[in-house]
Structure formats: structure tokens, C-alpha cells
Amino acid sequence: MTAAPLNPAADFALAVSAEFERRGHDVLRISTGDPVKRLLKSRPLDIVHVHDPFAPSAPSAALRHSFNLNVATFHDPRERVLATQVARPLVEIFFGRIDARTVTRPQTAELLERFFPAGYELLDGAAEADWTRVADRLEVIYRRLLARRHEPGGDPEVRERISKRPLIEVDLHMHTDHSGDCATPVDVLINTARDRNLGAIAITDHNEVSGALEARKLAEELGDIKVIVAEEVKTAEQGEVIGLFLEEKIPKGLTMAETIREIRAQGGLVYVPHPFDRFHSVPDYEHLLDMVEEIDLLEVFNPRVAVTAFNVEAVRFAAKYRIVPAAGSDSHVAQGLGSVRQRIHDFDGPAEFLEAMRDADITRKHKNLVYVQTLKFLQTTGRPKAPKRRVPNAKPVRGGRPRRRKEGRRASKS
């Protein structure tokens, strides 16, 4: 797909798209005045190629509405004062959706790198209007991006096996008093999860697995809920990442690449939480692109994210790279547990869990963000930052349907 504005870049866009059609590619052209959002949804697209996507224009609108891999070509070497001085923060957000940036002149790259630092690839042949050479170069870029998308099919054999299992609901992001900013005891968390009919939970304490290990032991005694031992690890400079299905603590302060290697060494899964929430410690877009092949699950909804657009950006990123979407309550108080959950087939181990998540049905239950944040503040402020604190008279939070306690572990699965 190419979004071609009515300006000097139009000749480039039309000529290159004609060359792609000659090579057998299916091309959708969008010009100024076209209903951009509707056209983007009218057919499946692999690449959205925009030209000088500065607002207001059809290319800018295409970048705003695209849930596909985006390539941008910048032509004009003159500064646009509105974009570079007045609306620069907003422009940076939309430019953050570009997966490959190209230029037709070296002067254009020099200008853009001053205001919007990134890698800009010079398109050979553009200066001479050699559209065959330009199309050759763009095809290389397109193939490189497409190769980074995850395979959508997963493991058919595993998916067939778990399809015979019962459905359970899971919450994949929560904390206990083994996290420095949470005061919920492990037993309170487990009993609240059981009361709310969660079949499995991932306990993701900050830089610690002791709470999850304690919770798993208690869950095994109860027999009707399973605990995924996990850890939300603070990396050196690239935000936080969660390792699922761990057995040992991963130290904080490693690079993102080192942290991922530690997760893999334990046979775990890489889960990126609240990836675009600027109020959390998150990897920036460039770092996400660096690690996109390593991400097993991307958190596309977190009810503690205050700005809805941040969750939408996560949905967009997961869709374009075909990453398995996930969600978690990020609960720091028992009252928030299960406010978002996935319904999946029951699983045993990380491989079955990942396949189960490919068909997850994510549901949300309304919880007032101010309410749960205030509870967290009241329970943690003024208390020493030490593990295993206790809230006075802590009790499980009721609100689900009561379930009977089962004897022993859950029956083995087919």
C-alpha cells in the first residue's frame, strides 16, 4: 500500500508503485481526500508506505490509523517549523510507528536526524529517477521487515492437544508483599484469586521470585489453582521485562539482552509489560524493535495504565509483528485482582501456555483506577521497604462465586 500526497513526492510514489504492480505486487494507492481509515481496513496489507507523513496529509492519516508494518520515505530537505518546533512531541509519537525510514537525498537525512534521531536509509536511484533500482532497494527493506514478524500458526500439535482441555481464566500480572511497593500477603492473594474463579495466576514481583515460589507451594496444597512463577525484572537502561515460568531470581541491572538470556536459560517466556506507558519504566520503541523476535507475549491491556492511547499502541505493535497478545491486572492490592483476565484452555508448562494464549479471549472488569491506586498508597506509604510486610487484619477480598476446596492436585490432563 502506498499513501501518496499531492506534492513532488507523488511522482516518486506513483512511479514506484507502478513498478511494484509490474512485478506482480498488489498495490493500494491512497491520495489526499481519500477516506484513509476505511481504505486501510478494506483489504489485508503487509506494508503501509507513506511519503513525508507530516500533518495534515493523507500519509499522516495513514500512519495514524495503520496497524501494519510502516515504511516512510522523506523527500523534502526543508525544515517544517510546525513539525520540528511547535508539535515536535506529537510528531515523535507518530514517527515512532515507523518501522523503516528512508530518504531520497542525503540533505533530508541530515535535517531529520537533527530533530527526529533515527536511522535513515538513502534510496539508491532516487536522484536519477531509476525506479527499478529504487524498487529493488525497497523490496529488500520490505522483506527484512516481514521476516521479523512472528509465525502466526504456532505449534498445531500442541494446540490440538490442549483444545480438549477445559477453559480457565488467568491473570498474568500481579504482586505480593515480596515486591517493595506492594503489601498484599501471599495467602491473601491466593485466596482472593480462588474466590474470583481464576484458574491460574502469574505472580510477577519486582526483582524477586520468593513470593511466587511461596504462592505456588500454597496453591499445590489447595489443588484448584496454579501459579506461574514469574519476575518483573528492572534492566539497566531499557525498562522492565517479565520472565514467566522461572525457578530462580534474575538479578536486576542487567541489559535487556542479558536479562532475556537469563529467562531463556530457565526455559521461561519473555513477556513485555505496559510497553508504551510513559509513566512506567518501559523499553522505548527503538529497544522494542531491537528485541522484537525475542518477545513471546506483549501486554496489550493493563488497567493501571492511565492513558488509553498507551494500551492502543501496544495493540498496534502486537498486531503488526504478530506477537501473542496478553493482559494482566498489574494488581498491587487484592481489590484489583482479576480486573482483566484471559480465558484459555488449561495448560501444563510454557509451551502449552503459549499455544493456549494464541486463542485467548481477553475480558475486562471495571475497577476504578483512582480507587485501587489509593489503596496501594495507603497500604504501602510510610512502611519500611522490606519483603513479607503484613497489612493489619489482612483478609481475602470476596466478590466471586465460592468454590469448593478440592482434595489433592487437579486431575491429570489428556
C-alpha positions in Angstrom: 0.0 0.0 0.0 1.3 3.5 -0.7 -0.2 6.7 0.6 0.8 9.4 -2.0 0.1 13.1 -1.2 -0.3 15.7 -4.0 3.2 17.2 -3.8 6.5 16.5 -5.6 6.7 13.1 -3.7 3.7 12.0 -5.7 5.8 11.3 -8.8 8.0 9.1 -6.8 5.1 7.2 -5.1 3.3 6.7 -8.4 6.3 5.5 -10.3 7.5 3.1 -7.7 4.0 1.7 -7.1 3.6 1.2 -10.8 6.9 -0.7 -10.8 5.7 -2.9 -7.9 2.5 -3.7 -9.9 4.6 -4.6 -12.9 6.4 -7.1 -10.6 3.1 -8.7 -9.6 2.5 -7.0 -6.2 -1.0 -5.9 -5.2 -0.9 -2.1 -4.5 -3.5 0.1 -2.9 -3.0 3.8 -3.6 -4.4 6.5 -1.2 -4.3 10.2 -2.0 -5.3 13.4 -0.4 -9.1 13.4 0.0 -9.5 9.6 0.2 -11.2 8.0 3.3 -7.9 6.8 4.7 -9.1 4.8 7.7 -11.8 2.9 5.7 -9.4 2.1 2.9 -6.8 0.7 5.2 -9.4 -1.7 6.6 -10.7 -2.6 3.1 -8.1 -5.3 2.5 -5.3 -7.1 4.3 -2.0 -5.2 3.9 1.6 -6.2 4.7 3.3 -2.8 4.3 2.0 0.7 4.6 4.4 3.0 2.8 3.9 6.7 3.5 5.7 9.7 2.0 6.6 12.9 4.0 4.0 11.9 6.7 3.6 15.4 8.2 0.1 16.5 9.3 -2.2 17.4 7.8 -2.0 15.0 4.9 -3.1 11.6 3.7 0.3 10.0 4.7 0.0 11.3 8.2 -3.5 10.0 8.5 -2.4 6.6 7.1 0.4 6.4 9.8 -2.2 7.4 12.5 -4.6 4.6 11.5 -2.2 1.9 10.4 -1.9 -1.4 12.3 0.6 -2.7 9.8 4.3 -2.5 9.2 5.1 1.1 8.2 7.8 2.3 5.9 8.3 6.1 5.4 10.1 7.9 2.7 11.1 11.5 3.3 11.8 13.7 0.3 11.8 17.4 1.2 15.1 18.7 2.8 13.5 21.9 4.0 12.6 22.3 7.7 8.9 22.2 8.6 8.7 24.6 11.6 5.3 23.4 12.8 6.6 19.8 13.0 10.1 20.5 14.3 9.4 23.3 16.8 5.7 23.5 17.7 4.3 20.0 17.5 7.5 18.0 17.8 6.5 15.8 20.8 3.3 14.7 19.0 5.1 14.2 15.7 7.7 12.0 17.5 4.8 9.7 18.8 3.5 9.1 15.3 7.0 8.8 13.8 7.6 6.1 16.5 5.2 3.9 14.5 7.6 3.9 11.5 9.5 0.6 11.2 11.9 1.7 8.5 12.8 5.2 7.5 14.2 6.1 4.0 15.2 9.3 2.3 15.8 10.3 -1.3 18.5 12.9 -0.5 21.4 12.9 2.0 20.4 16.5 2.9 17.0 15.3 4.0 18.6 12.7 6.3 20.8 15.3 7.9 17.8 17.5 8.6 15.7 14.8 10.1 18.4 13.3 12.2 18.7 16.7 13.9 15.1 16.8 15.0 14.0 13.1 14.9 17.1 11.0 15.5 16.9 7.5 13.9 18.4 5.5 11.1 17.6 6.9 7.6 18.4 4.7 4.6 19.3 6.5 1.4 17.4 5.0 -1.6 19.8 4.4 -4.4 18.5 5.5 -7.8 16.0 8.1 -6.4 18.1 11.0 -7.6 18.3 9.6 -11.1 14.6 8.6 -11.1 15.8 5.0 -11.7 12.6 3.4 -10.4 13.9 -0.2 -10.9 16.8 0.4 -8.6 14.6 2.2 -6.0 12.0 -0.7 -6.1 14.9 -3.2 -5.7 16.0 -1.4 -2.6 12.5 -1.1 -1.2 11.8 -4.8 -1.7 14.9 -5.6 0.4 13.6 -3.4 3.2 10.1 -4.8 2.9 11.4 -8.4 3.1 13.6 -7.6 6.1 10.6 -6.2 8.0 8.3 -9.1 7.0 10.9 -11.6 8.2 10.7 -10.1 11.7 7.0 -10.9 12.1 6.3 -13.9 14.3 4.8 -17.0 12.7 1.1 -16.9 13.5 0.3 -20.6 13.4 2.3 -21.8 16.4 2.5 -25.5 17.1 -0.5 -27.2 15.6 0.1 -30.5 17.5 0.2 -28.7 20.9 -2.8 -26.6 20.1 -4.8 -29.7 19.1 -3.8 -31.4 22.4 -4.9 -28.6 24.7 -8.1 -27.9 22.7 -9.6 -30.9 24.6 -8.9 -29.3 27.9 -11.4 -27.2 30.0 -11.3 -23.4 29.8 -9.9 -21.5 32.7 -9.4 -17.8 33.4 -5.9 -16.4 34.1 -4.5 -13.1 35.3 -0.8 -12.7 34.2 0.5 -9.7 36.2 0.3 -9.1 39.9 2.3 -8.5 43.0 2.7 -9.7 46.6 4.4 -8.2 49.6 7.6 -9.6 48.3 7.6 -6.5 46.0 8.8 -3.3 47.6 5.7 -1.4 46.5 3.0 -3.9 47.5 1.6 -5.0 50.9 -0.6 -7.9 49.9 0.3 -11.2 51.7 0.7 -14.3 49.6 -2.1 -16.2 51.2 -4.5 -13.2 50.7 -3.6 -13.1 47.1 -4.1 -16.8 46.5 -7.5 -16.9 48.3 -8.7 -13.8 46.5 -7.7 -15.4 43.2 -9.6 -18.6 44.1 -12.7 -16.6 45.2 -12.7 -14.8 41.9 -12.6 -18.1 40.0 -9.1 -17.7 38.5 -7.7 -21.0 37.4 -4.1 -19.7 37.1 -2.2 -16.6 38.0 1.3 -15.3 37.3 2.9 -13.7 40.3 5.4 -11.1 38.9 7.1 -9.5 41.9 9.7 -6.8 41.2 13.1 -8.3 41.0 12.1 -11.3 43.2 10.6 -14.8 42.9 10.3 -15.7 46.6 6.7 -14.7 46.8 5.7 -16.6 43.7 7.5 -19.7 45.0 5.7 -19.4 48.3 2.4 -19.0 46.4 3.0 -22.0 44.2 3.6 -24.2 47.2 0.3 -23.0 48.8 -1.6 -23.4 45.5 -0.3 -27.0 45.2 -1.7 -27.8 48.7 -5.1 -26.3 47.7 -5.1 -28.1 44.4 -7.6 -25.9 42.4 -5.4 -23.0 41.2 -2.0 -23.0 39.6 0.7 -20.4 40.0 3.2 -19.4 37.2 6.4 -18.3 38.9 7.5 -15.1 37.3 9.5 -11.9 37.9 9.3 -8.4 36.7 12.9 -7.5 36.2 14.3 -4.0 36.0 17.0 -3.9 33.4 19.9 -1.5 33.3 18.6 1.1 30.9 15.8 -0.5 28.9 12.9 -0.7 31.2 11.2 -3.7 32.7 10.6 -7.2 31.3 8.8 -10.2 32.8 10.1 -13.7 32.8 7.3 -16.3 33.0 7.9 -19.9 34.2 11.0 -19.2 36.2 12.6 -21.1 39.1 15.3 -18.7 40.2 15.6 -15.0 40.7 17.2 -13.0 37.9 19.3 -10.0 39.2 18.2 -6.6 38.2 20.5 -4.2 36.4 21.5 -6.4 33.5 21.0 -5.3 29.9 17.8 -6.3 28.2 19.7 -8.8 26.1 21.3 -10.3 29.2 18.0 -10.5 31.0 16.3 -12.3 28.1 19.2 -14.8 28.0 18.7 -15.5 31.7 14.9 -16.0 31.1 15.7 -18.4 28.2 18.3 -20.3 30.3 15.5 -21.2 32.7 13.2 -22.3 29.9 11.0 -19.2 30.5 8.9 -17.0 28.3 9.6 -13.3 27.6 6.6 -11.1 28.5 6.8 -7.3 28.0 4.5 -5.4 30.4 2.9 -2.0 29.8 5.2 -1.4 26.8 4.2 2.1 25.9 3.2 3.6 29.2 5.4 6.6 29.8 4.5 6.6 33.5 6.2 3.2 33.9 9.7 2.1 33.3 9.4 0.8 29.8 11.7 0.0 26.8 11.4 2.7 24.2 10.3 1.9 20.6 13.8 1.5 19.4 14.6 -1.1 22.0 11.3 -2.9 21.3 12.4 -3.1 17.7 15.8 -4.5 18.7 14.2 -7.3 20.7 11.0 -8.0 18.7 12.0 -11.6 17.7 12.5 -12.4 21.4 9.2 -11.2 22.7 6.8 -14.2 23.4 3.9 -12.1 24.7 3.1 -8.4 24.7 0.8 -6.9 27.3 -1.8 -5.1 25.2 -4.1 -4.1 28.2 -3.1 -3.1 31.7 -5.9 -1.4 33.7 -3.3 0.6 35.7 -2.2 2.4 32.5 -3.8 5.8 32.9 -3.7 6.9 29.3 -5.8 4.7 27.0 -3.7 5.5 24.0 -0.7 3.7 25.6 -2.7 0.4 25.6 -3.8 1.1 22.0 -0.1 1.5 20.9 0.6 -1.9 22.5 -2.3 -3.5 20.5 -0.9 -1.9 17.3 2.6 -3.2 17.9 1.5 -6.7 18.7 -0.7 -6.8 15.6 2.0 -5.6 13.2 4.6 -8.1 14.4 2.1 -10.9 15.1 3.2 -11.2 18.7 0.9 -13.1 21.1 -1.2 -10.5 23.0 -1.7 -10.8 26.7 -3.1 -8.8 29.6 -2.8 -8.5 33.4 -4.3 -6.6 36.2 -0.8 -5.4 37.5 -2.6 -5.7 40.8 -0.7 -4.2 43.8 -3.8 -4.6 46.0 -6.1 -7.6 46.3 -9.1 -5.5 45.2 -7.6 -5.1 41.7 -7.0 -8.8 41.1 -8.7 -10.2 38.1 -9.9 -6.9 36.7 -8.5 -8.1 33.4 -8.2 -11.8 32.6 -7.8 -14.2 29.7 -9.9 -17.3 29.1 -7.7 -20.0 27.7 -7.5 -23.8 27.6 -5.8 -25.3 30.6 -2.1 -25.9 30.2 0.9 -27.6 31.6 4.2 -25.8 31.1 5.4 -22.8 29.0 4.9 -24.4 25.5 1.3 -25.3 26.2 0.7 -22.0 27.8 2.0 -20.0 24.8 -0.2 -22.0 22.4 -3.2 -21.5 24.7 -2.6 -17.8 24.7 -2.8 -17.6 20.9 -6.6 -18.1 21.2 -7.1 -16.2 24.4 -10.3 -14.3 25.0 -9.3 -11.1 26.9 -12.0 -9.7 29.1 -12.1 -6.6 31.3 -13.9 -6.0 34.6 -14.3 -2.4 35.6 -12.1 -1.3 38.5 -11.7 2.4 39.4 -8.1 3.2 38.8 -8.1 6.0 41.4 -9.6 3.6 44.0 -7.0 0.8 43.6 -4.1 3.3 43.4 -5.3 4.9 46.6 -5.5 1.6 48.3 -1.9 0.8 47.2 -0.8 4.2 48.5 -2.5 3.7 51.9 -1.1 0.2 52.3 2.5 1.0 51.3 3.3 4.6 52.2 5.2 5.0 55.4 6.0 1.3 55.7 9.6 0.0 55.5 10.6 -1.3 52.1 11.1 -4.9 53.2 9.6 -8.2 51.9 6.8 -10.0 53.6 5.1 -7.0 55.2 1.6 -7.6 56.5 -1.4 -5.5 56.2 -3.2 -5.4 59.6 -6.1 -7.9 59.7 -5.5 -8.9 56.1 -8.3 -11.0 54.6 -9.1 -12.3 51.1 -11.2 -9.9 49.1 -14.6 -11.5 48.2 -16.6 -10.9 45.2 -16.6 -14.0 43.1 -18.5 -17.2 43.3 -17.5 -19.5 46.1 -15.7 -22.7 45.1 -15.3 -25.9 47.0 -11.9 -26.9 48.1 -10.7 -30.0 46.2 -8.7 -32.7 47.7 -5.2 -33.1 46.2 -4.0 -31.8 42.9 -6.1 -31.3 39.8 -6.7 -34.5 37.8 -4.1 -35.1 35.1 -5.0 -33.8 31.7 -5.1 -35.5 28.4 
